């Protein structure tokens, strides 16, 4: 019988919070940079962030598969 173990250590929550904060900072600062620094229109900023989000969704799958096959360190070296 397969039993799942749920680890509720504070470390897991800290990692989740750090990831969420980092993503929030990245998205807000990249929007500001694209709007003010590169002088893109609001629609262009939306397109850039939308396409990058879709690309990251499709890019995560092959990277995860490579990490399973060759190991995490070797997959991150690419």
ZIJO-V880794 format. One record per backbone hydrogen bond with DSSP energy under -1.0 kcal/mol. NH is the residue of the N-H (numbers start at 0). CO is the residue of the C=O. Records with the same first field share a line. If there is no record, write none. Layout:
NH: CO / CO
This chain:
12: 8
13: 9
14: 10
15: 11
16: 12
17: 13
18: 14
19: 15
20: 16
21: 17
22: 18
23: 19
24: 20
25: 21
26: 22
27: 23
28: 24
29: 25
30: 26
31: 27
32: 28
33: 29
34: 30
35: 31
36: 32
37: 32
39: 33
44: 40
45: 41
46: 42
47: 43
48: 44
49: 45
50: 46
51: 47
52: 48
53: 49
54: 50
55: 51
56: 52
57: 53
58: 54
59: 55
62: 58
63: 59
64: 60
65: 61
66: 62
67: 63
68: 64
69: 65
70: 66
74: 70
75: 71
